[in-house]
Amino acid sequence: MIDRYSLSKEAAIVFEVQGRCFPHDYLFSHFPQFAKLQAEAVEMLMVSDIGDLHIYEKVYIALMAVSCYECDYLYKTLKAIFLDYGGNPLWLTDIN
């Protein structure tokens, strides 16, 4: 993770809201318009109450998809989010 004090203004906001700033958040902070659109898309798809799935269930589906592409960075990022939202660690056995 990135040191909080080396962040741009936009990345610092992400840090304040999420309690962390992943490298992709830091990268997006250099493109504020894109970062805003990306944040809105994530909010709508993953956090909003659309449908009957809990946030951790939505993230688990994303984890299963990412595991097919063997992208360790994205897998580890989603794994942290899954656990933060109360996902069962036993669900992560043999997914990667």
Backbone hydrogen bonds, N-H to C=O, Kabsch-Sander energy under -0.5 kcal/mol:
donor,donor_aa,acceptor,acceptor_aa,energy
2,I,21,C,-1.0
6,S,3,D,-1.7
7,L,4,R,-1.1
12,A,8,S,-2.5
13,I,9,K,-1.5
14,V,10,E,-1.8
15,F,11,A,-2.5
16,E,12,A,-2.4
17,V,13,I,-2.3
18,Q,14,V,-3.1
19,G,15,F,-2.4
25,D,22,F,-0.8
26,Y,22,F,-1.9
27,L,23,P,-2.3
28,F,24,H,-2.6
29,S,25,D,-1.6
30,H,27,L,-1.4
31,F,28,F,-2.2
35,A,28,F,-0.5
35,A,31,F,-2.8
36,K,32,P,-2.3
37,L,33,Q,-1.9
38,Q,34,F,-2.9
39,A,35,A,-2.6
40,E,36,K,-2.2
41,A,37,L,-2.2
42,V,38,Q,-2.5
43,E,39,A,-2.5
44,M,40,E,-2.5
45,L,41,A,-2.7
46,M,42,V,-2.9
47,V,42,V,-1.0
47,V,43,E,-0.9
48,S,43,E,-2.3
58,K,54,H,-1.9
59,V,55,I,-2.5
60,Y,56,Y,-1.8
61,I,57,E,-1.9
62,A,58,K,-1.9
63,L,59,V,-2.5
64,M,60,Y,-2.4
65,A,61,I,-2.0
66,V,62,A,-2.7
67,S,63,L,-2.3
68,C,64,M,-0.8
68,C,65,A,-0.9
69,Y,65,A,-0.5
69,Y,66,V,-1.3
70,E,66,V,-0.5
70,E,67,S,-0.6
71,C,66,V,-1.0
72,D,70,E,-1.0
75,Y,71,C,-2.6
76,K,72,D,-2.8
77,T,73,Y,-2.1
78,L,74,L,-2.7
79,K,75,Y,-2.5
80,A,76,K,-2.1
81,I,77,T,-1.9
82,F,78,L,-3.0
83,L,79,K,-2.4
84,D,80,A,-2.2
85,Y,81,I,-1.8
86,G,83,L,-1.5
87,G,82,F,-2.5
91,W,88,N,-1.9
92,L,89,P,-1.4
93,T,90,L,-1.3
95,I,92,L,-1.3
